[in-house]
Amino acid sequence: MNQDIQTTPLRENTAVSADGTVIGYQTLGAGPDLIVVGGNLKTSDDYLPLARLLARSFTVHVVDRRGRGASGPQGPEYSLAKEVEDLRAVQAATQARLAFGHSYGGLVVLETARSFPLFDRIAVFEPGVPVAPVPTAWMEPFRERLAAGDHYGAFIHFIQGSGGAPDFMNKLPHWYLRTVFRIAFRGPSWQRMRPLLGACLAEHEQLAAQYGRLPEFAGVTAPVLLLVGARSKPHHREEFATLADTLPNAVLRTVDGLNHMGPSERKAAPVVAEQALPFLL
């Protein structure tokens, strides 16, 4: 990565959503405007390595979704519709006609594009549009552990219950994972993640509520690049293929070496940028 890309200055900006919630976003680069919307348990800072690469060609606006970073709280009336209002506010402020979404952020981008023709081109990495029912059994024990102040315990229920963990991890006892997580999760990434656990639950409740709506996403008429990690579980890759078939103007591309977290990982960012840039230009 070139030094000028590493040190590209960031500009802090805000937009005001329809309900008055302030939505913060970080801006860098120059060129056509591109909004980046991140996933669950992530802030805009997690996407800066990717954003700095995209900023070679675009003015990139990396959003802190509500409940994190420089943005206001989710609020008691939180819903996917609120996220759409937030993205519309950022788009109105930036006039961006391009969008990149990861995971839950990909769902937000596609849900927005389904109803509002704001974007000329969209790239998404494993967007959270449910094709199959979303696991929910983990949510109540997660809520209980979180209420008790047991962040590691709550996180373990999420990892084991939400369906994204490697199969071997689902077989490990809770006490063992707690010990491992206390060692593995204690640096800056955990410090950013821990305050987002409550938002994680609210977002997954919304995710579960979207099951059965897949046909509605045929309303996304903008060209879509749908990126999928080759290291993601086979049944998840099949679900993304089903979503690609539903979207009327989508290209499905499998990216070698990456899993679901690719866009938010520093080492994987160049691979994601290499895939997205030609499509968005």
Sequence and secondary structure as in RCSB ss.txt:
>XXXX:A:sequence
MNQDIQTTPLRENTAVSADGTVIGYQTLGAGPDLIVVGGNLKTSDDYLPLARLLARSFTVHVVDRRGRGASGPQG
PEYSLAKEVEDLRAVQAATQARLAFGHSYGGLVVLETARSFPLFDRIAVFEPGVPVAPVPTAWMEPFRERLAAGD
HYGAFIHFIQGSGGAPDFMNKLPHWYLRTVFRIAFRGPSWQRMRPLLGACLAEHEQLAAQYGRLPEFAGVTAPVL
LLVGARSKPHHREEFATLADTLPNAVLRTVDGLNHMGPSERKAAPVVAEQALPFLL
>XXXX:A:secstr
  HHHHT   EEEEEE TTS EEEEEEEE SSEEEEE  TT  GGGGHHHHHHHTTTSEEEEE  TTSTTS    
TT  HHHHHHHHHHHHHHH   EEEEETHHHHHHHHHHHH    SEEEEES    SS    TTHHHHHHHHHTT 
HHHHHHHHHHHSS S HHHHTS HHHHHHHHHHHS SHHHHHHGGGHHHHHHHHHHHHHTTT GGGGGG  S EE
EEEETTS HHHHHHHHHHHHHSTTEEEEEETT  TTGGG TTTHHHHHHHHHHHH 
